[in-house]
Amino acid sequence: QDDELKYTLRRLVEGLGATRKAARPGFSLALAQVLQAFEEIPVCSVLEQIKEKHNLEKGKKKLLKNAAFGNFFGVMALFQSGRLVKDQKALLESIQLLQQLAHHQAYLRDLPRKALIDIISQVPESVFEEVLFGILQNDLASAFTSPDSLHLLLVGIQKFPGVLKPRNMKKMFGSSTVVNEENIPRLVELLQSVAKSEKKDKKLPDIALDLLQVSLKEGAFELFWKEVVEDGLLKEKSGPVSYLCYRLLGSALPFLSLDQLQMVLRGKAMQHYGEHVLTNRLPNRFKFAPDMETYLDEFLNGCDDPERQLAVMISLSTLTNQGNPVFCSCSRVVRHLQPVALQKYIDWLKDMFLRPDLDCCLDISNNRQRQNQENVNTAHYKIARLRRWVMHRLSTIIESPMKKEECLVMDISRFCFFHAFFEAKKKTSQISETNVLPSEPLGEQFHSIAENYFFGLLQTLNTLAVLGDTAKAAALREKHIHGVTADGKLWIFLIVEYADKLLSSECVKAVKPFTKGQRDAWERTLQSVKNLQKKENKSDNAKVVAFQQLLLLMAINLFKDPSETIDVLSDLLNCTERAFSKEPRKKKADSAEPGWVEVMVEILLSLLAQPSLLLRRISRSVFVRICPNLTKRGLQLILDVLDPYQEQNEESAVVVMEESKKKLKSAQATDEEGSEDSSDEGDTEEENDSGDEEKNEEVDDNFRSQLMNVLQAGNALMTCCFCILKKGGDDSDEDLDDEAMMALDKNISALFAEQQKRIQAKKDEKNRIRKEAILRRDFKIKVLDLVEAFLTKQSENPLVFDIIEPLLQVIEQCMTSDSGKQEIDFLQKTANIFKNSLCRTKQYCKKVNALQEDLHAFVERLVNKACKHTDSSVALYYFSASLYLLKVLKGNTSDKSSTPPTPLPEKQSNTIPQAQLLSTGCLDMERVTVIYQQALTQLLTKRKSALTSSMFHDLFRRFPV
């Protein structure tokens, strides 16, 4: 065993100097493990063996590189084994060996110095003083000659303060401190060299952080920051040096006091960082903002002092570019704020909104902005930008995943709602938002922007989990209920209550005052909501909540768009009265007048066409709640939207509204750019171009005749006209006088101007039609969400059968139409809904006794269409739909055998009768067998059949009967 151990050590020591780079660390790690496992092996003997095998002096010159690496990895193996620090003799020799290896920079670079620092950081202070201090004095005395020597000194000062006392340091290099006026220039040079040498690592060098900590220990941080960082490193306009300063700024935050934080965050380094964020927004440019976000997140997470947290947040929020803070308004670092700091930060944001203080902001701007400052009212412009940022910052605080109180959420919601839709005329104690009046008027443009911010906040409230630590709140969270308070009230209801309070107050005025009709609709809505709240605990609770939520949303929408909302709100109120009316409806009215469900579906479809994400999400939520009440006529309204054959019908019941001009412009730009490069759309464009050319030929004939008339009116010779127009010749011998020629030129220019207008009008009409097609397809994609919700929530409803064919028609039409991106998205979504929410669902209708004949005919129709189709991918969907109907029919029980089976005795309960296994339910086996037999015959006899063997394999696997 001793021989094997010696052999192992010899082989491992030899491998330390292997020529392969990857082998050296492996041998070093193995040697460390052996030394750790066999403590009887003397460390000094192994070190001697290493030095003997990899001799730096006696070896050949060409093997000097391998010998240097062998010694280095040998020392690292001893250190990693954990036994080097315990053996003082081996420790001393290892340090001396590393000092010797430091001269071989051509091979090892700075590895020996870094290893030396790592070993010293693990040595006890007594061992350092007794063993190492003597041999390291020369290295410590030359600290300012290289970054590694300085780093060694900094580690020693922090690790061994009892040894490296000020008097000892003064003896070594003539100064009792590291950071002083005399050493500033050299410190700047060393840090610059470190930044440039480690620019690819994208991390803060250890020497920079250690120097920062030593400056704090020596009480010279202010001198270090202002002289070394701001007036030294930042003077050199170099990327790596600047990034070192930014990383030093972020890493310093946890170590600084409140005064030091304010000094750093209001200084030149912070301003320099803001300029970097402002100028590096272009693509393919390195952006440090994500790294700074990480530093802030770590600081706020580990800081327990609310005052320091608040100081950092305020300083970041006052670093502005022409009033707009550089700090991202949706940053999630606020989730780490202490409750006290969060409340003070919100109060500060409100105060900056009402009384903007531009003097406290550290404002930056680029050269172009400085040149344009003379042409604009800079103060008013900056205040508007600052207020927009504050409003968005407040609304995103609610969205941050942190522990919040309901009173804080409501306070922010009230503030944003008030300043979006109301203005204070005078102060009143009943409305806290009027206690401080804005120092500068908000303006109409700001109110329109604030409206969008508030509706974004309302969307957050609608999806907000229940807050609070009470048992009731915990129970609501377990049920995954969102958008309500701990006592079960909707957040939007509390906003409506506050809005009603504002409307009743004489101390405030609405930005868009209600007319008498709008105010009546508002009052009627509130009364209807109160009536619904009395019915919440009844059996139709989902239906009550759906109407209540939609009424409240439309009531709030009155403040944003009263003219368009009033009609929808009136229809919704009438629908609510009919839905909860106790009087039975007359049978005659059933066929002529639509029911409340149909009216509600029409309202939801109109809301889906709106650009508001909140309206669309609430519409889907409401539809899910009224799904159990959906009728065939209501479902048909949804399916009519998806019908590909009704797209050209201008009198369709569903009107696709234009969502926004910006969206249309972006879609137009995307299509125009993509049309040049897209090979898929090339054929279509060529066809369109050829059609346009034919039209232009007709236009050219008309234009030619008009031009001839103009020339004839100018007394031009007919022969000259024909020569110019037809042959392009210039054979005329007669010339017009100047006045006649000027008049002729004027008439010709007017004619060409009219022709240009006609051409532009045709282009505009073509673009309008294309934009409408984009909006129509986008609207259909949104309507598919309703179809998916119905199939998911009402999979056992017989109305599911009415959805099969419309979805198949959509799939078939999309597969044969243009392959644009929007068309592909529409097809994929439709196909996913058809496969996952319909065909593969485990729940299906269990009451089809009255529909047996219709379903069998439906199966036959689907299989026949699959057989007649020429595209196998489309035929697969028809065939899958028929298999779904087979599953439904097989899973239902016929009226003839509706009696429940008699229970078996206990002894026979484990044996199930064969007849029960082979039960076919409502399935007519003979009829279905003939249908699929004919389809299988076509597959086996016709060469170009769209059917495939996988279809029948799926049939036989799922229905082996």
JOFENNOR-V898508 format. One record per residue. N is the residue number from 1. OMEGA is omega in whole degrees, 0 to 359 (NA if undefined). Layout:
# JOFENNOR-V898508
n = {N;N}
omega = {OMEGA;OMEGA}
This chain:
# JOFENNOR-V898508
n = {1;2;3;4;5;6;7;8;9;10;11;12;13;14;15;16;17;18;19;20;21;22;23;24;25;26;27;28;29;30;31;32;33;34;35;36;37;38;39;40;41;42;43;44;45;46;47;48;49;50;51;52;53;54;55;56;57;58;59;60;61;62;63;64;65;66;67;68;69;70;71;72;73;74;75;76;77;78;79;80;81;82;83;84;85;86;87;88;89;90;91;92;93;94;95;96;97;98;99;100;101;102;103;104;105;106;107;108;109;110;111;112;113;114;115;116;117;118;119;120;121;122;123;124;125;126;127;128;129;130;131;132;133;134;135;136;137;138;139;140;141;142;143;144;145;146;147;148;149;150;151;152;153;154;155;156;157;158;159;160;161;162;163;164;165;166;167;168;169;170;171;172;173;174;175;176;177;178;179;180;181;182;183;184;185;186;187;188;189;190;191;192;193;194;195;196;197;198;199;200;201;202;203;204;205;206;207;208;209;210;211;212;213;214;215;216;217;218;219;220;221;222;223;224;225;226;227;228;229;230;231;232;233;234;235;236;237;238;239;240;241;242;243;244;245;246;247;248;249;250;251;252;253;254;255;256;257;258;259;260;261;262;263;264;265;266;267;268;269;270;271;272;273;274;275;276;277;278;279;280;281;282;283;284;285;286;287;288;289;290;291;292;293;294;295;296;297;298;299;300;301;302;303;304;305;306;307;308;309;310;311;312;313;314;315;316;317;318;319;320;321;322;323;324;325;326;327;328;329;330;331;332;333;334;335;336;337;338;339;340;341;342;343;344;345;346;347;348;349;350;351;352;353;354;355;356;357;358;359;360;361;362;363;364;365;366;367;368;369;370;371;372;373;374;375;376;377;378;379;380;381;382;383;384;385;386;387;388;389;390;391;392;393;394;395;396;397;398;399;400;401;402;403;404;405;406;407;408;409;410;411;412;413;414;415;416;417;418;419;420;421;422;423;424;425;426;427;428;429;430;431;432;433;434;435;436;437;438;439;440;441;442;443;444;445;446;447;448;449;450;451;452;453;454;455;456;457;458;459;460;461;462;463;464;465;466;467;468;469;470;471;472;473;474;475;476;477;478;479;480;481;482;483;484;485;486;487;488;489;490;491;492;493;494;495;496;497;498;499;500;501;502;503;504;505;506;507;508;509;510;511;512;513;514;515;516;517;518;519;520;521;522;523;524;525;526;527;528;529;530;531;532;533;534;535;536;537;538;539;540;541;542;543;544;545;546;547;548;549;550;551;552;553;554;555;556;557;558;559;560;561;562;563;564;565;566;567;568;569;570;571;572;573;574;575;576;577;578;579;580;581;582;583;584;585;586;587;588;589;590;591;592;593;594;595;596;597;598;599;600;601;602;603;604;605;606;607;608;609;610;611;612;613;614;615;616;617;618;619;620;621;622;623;624;625;626;627;628;629;630;631;632;633;634;635;636;637;638;639;640;641;642;643;644;645;646;647;648;649;650;651;652;653;654;655;656;657;658;659;660;661;662;663;664;665;666;667;668;669;670;671;672;673;674;675;676;677;678;679;680;681;682;683;684;685;686;687;688;689;690;691;692;693;694;695;696;697;698;699;700;701;702;703;704;705;706;707;708;709;710;711;712;713;714;715;716;717;718;719;720;721;722;723;724;725;726;727;728;729;730;731;732;733;734;735;736;737;738;739;740;741;742;743;744;745;746;747;748;749;750;751;752;753;754;755;756;757;758;759;760;761;762;763;764;765;766;767;768;769;770;771;772;773;774;775;776;777;778;779;780;781;782;783;784;785;786;787;788;789;790;791;792;793;794;795;796;797;798;799;800;801;802;803;804;805;806;807;808;809;810;811;812;813;814;815;816;817;818;819;820;821;822;823;824;825;826;827;828;829;830;831;832;833;834;835;836;837;838;839;840;841;842;843;844;845;846;847;848;849;850;851;852;853;854;855;856;857;858;859;860;861;862;863;864;865;866;867;868;869;870;871;872;873;874;875;876;877;878;879;880;881;882;883;884;885;886;887;888;889;890;891;892;893;894;895;896;897;898;899;900;901;902;903;904;905;906;907;908;909;910;911;912;913;914;915;916;917;918;919;920;921;922;923;924;925;926;927;928;929;930;931;932;933;934;935;936;937;938;939;940;941;942;943;944;945;946;947;948;949;950;951;952;953;954;955;956;957;958;959;960;961}
omega = {178;178;179;179;179;179;180;180;181;180;180;179;177;182;180;180;181;180;179;185;185;184;185;178;179;177;180;179;179;178;178;179;179;179;179;182;182;183;179;178;180;180;182;180;178;179;177;179;179;181;180;182;183;183;182;185;185;182;177;185;181;177;182;180;180;179;179;178;179;177;182;181;174;177;179;177;178;181;182;178;180;184;184;183;182;181;187;181;178;178;180;180;180;179;178;178;177;176;178;180;180;180;180;183;180;181;189;182;183;182;179;179;179;177;178;179;179;181;182;180;180;184;175;184;180;179;179;183;185;191;193;187;182;183;181;184;179;177;180;181;179;186;186;178;181;178;181;178;177;179;177;178;181;178;179;179;181;185;185;182;179;180;181;178;180;181;177;179;180;178;185;183;170;180;181;179;178;182;175;184;183;185;184;182;181;177;179;180;181;180;176;179;178;181;182;181;183;184;181;182;180;175;181;177;182;182;180;179;178;178;176;181;177;178;176;180;180;180;182;183;181;177;179;186;184;185;184;187;189;183;180;185;184;177;178;183;180;181;180;180;179;181;174;179;179;179;176;177;180;181;183;187;182;186;189;174;182;180;179;176;180;178;182;186;176;186;184;180;179;177;178;178;178;177;177;180;183;186;184;177;179;177;180;175;180;182;182;184;177;178;178;176;178;177;180;180;180;180;182;179;182;183;179;182;181;182;178;176;181;181;180;181;180;180;178;182;179;171;194;170;184;176;182;181;178;179;184;183;179;180;184;181;181;181;181;183;172;181;180;180;179;180;179;178;177;178;178;178;178;181;177;177;184;181;184;179;181;181;181;182;174;190;178;179;177;185;180;179;178;180;182;183;182;185;182;175;189;183;180;180;180;180;180;179;179;180;177;180;181;180;179;179;179;183;180;176;179;183;184;182;178;180;182;174;181;180;178;179;181;179;178;181;178;181;181;180;183;185;173;189;185;174;181;175;176;183;175;181;181;180;185;181;179;182;178;180;180;178;176;179;185;179;183;181;179;181;179;177;181;177;180;177;181;180;170;176;179;175;177;178;181;180;184;176;183;181;176;181;182;180;180;178;178;179;179;178;178;178;179;177;183;174;181;175;182;178;174;180;177;177;182;177;177;177;180;176;179;178;178;176;179;180;181;183;177;182;179;176;180;177;175;184;178;168;180;179;179;178;176;178;177;180;180;179;179;179;179;179;179;178;180;181;177;183;188;186;180;186;181;183;181;178;179;181;180;179;181;182;182;177;180;180;180;176;177;181;175;181;183;184;187;186;181;184;188;180;179;180;178;178;181;178;177;178;179;179;180;183;184;178;180;181;179;180;178;183;181;181;183;184;184;185;180;178;183;179;179;178;180;178;178;178;180;178;178;179;178;180;180;180;185;176;179;180;182;181;178;177;178;179;178;181;178;182;180;179;180;181;185;179;180;179;178;178;181;176;178;182;177;178;182;184;182;182;179;182;183;182;184;181;179;182;182;181;178;182;175;186;179;180;181;181;180;179;179;178;179;180;180;181;181;178;182;183;181;186;187;177;182;184;184;182;181;181;179;177;179;181;180;177;179;180;179;178;181;178;177;179;181;178;178;180;179;179;178;180;178;178;179;180;177;178;178;178;175;181;182;180;178;180;182;179;182;187;187;186;182;182;180;187;184;179;183;179;175;175;186;182;179;179;178;179;179;178;180;180;180;179;178;179;179;178;178;178;178;178;179;179;180;179;178;177;179;179;178;178;180;179;180;179;178;178;178;180;180;179;178;178;179;178;179;180;177;177;178;178;179;179;180;180;181;185;184;182;180;180;179;179;178;181;180;182;188;184;176;178;178;178;178;180;181;181;181;181;180;182;181;182;174;183;181;178;179;178;179;180;181;180;178;181;178;178;182;183;189;184;182;189;185;181;180;179;179;184;182;181;183;181;181;184;185;183;180;181;177;177;178;178;180;181;180;180;179;178;177;180;184;184;180;181;184;180;176;179;180;179;177;180;178;177;178;178;176;179;175;179;179;182;181;182;178;181;181;179;183;181;184;179;182;181;180;181;181;174;183;182;184;185;182;181;181;181;180;181;179;177;184;181;180;177;179;187;174;189;182;182;182;180;179;182;183;176;178;179;179;177;178;179;186;185;183;184;186;180;178;179;180;181;180;177;182;174;177;178;183;180;183;182;182;180;NA}
